[in-house]
């Protein structure tokens, strides 16, 4: 990619291997409330959604409201699972370091809350790779993915033109958001739906080790 200014990374499933952990906790939490849910079903139905949308959709299926403290308990249990089991995605640190060394800025733009991103990057030893202003959350813009708001906000703060940005995502909604923002979308397909990523407009990669070369950085 010529004249690249900025690479925007999704966090969950791209930098940190959190999706199976998070959705397992979610499946157990929903099952305990009377909505039997498997890990596969949680990933299919809720992965990539804002937590408010997870709650809304679950309540619609359940036919009643979840307890007032359900979300707080879920986030607490998820954090405990992250502390116990979370690992970085293989090759994540090396890819970010190589991109930065090539003079291209990097940032993180996550559908999750900023506190969660800081926690997971810290637990996996990746936090130091991103400058203080380079963490962005969908909770800071009017609309989350699949809308382009988050990526456009990140590019503006990082002083990069959208057409000179690349986005690394693992969900179709994230790819759709990147394309809508006028950015080059790369779909990481480690355990994601490759056809869905391609349909959304992504160039796919199967390992983060491939990323610098795909970006033309050698």
Protein Blocks (a to p, Z undefined) as FASTA:
>chain_A
ZZiabdcddfehplpccklmmmmmmmmmmmmnopacdfklmmmmmgopafklmmmmmmmm
nopacdfklmmmmmmmmmmmmmmmgccdehklmmmmmmmmnopacddddfbdfklmmmmm
mmnopmmmpcfklcccfklpfbdcfbfklmmmmmmmnopafklcccddfbfklmmmmmmn
opacdddfklacfklmmmnopacdfbfklmmmmnonZZ
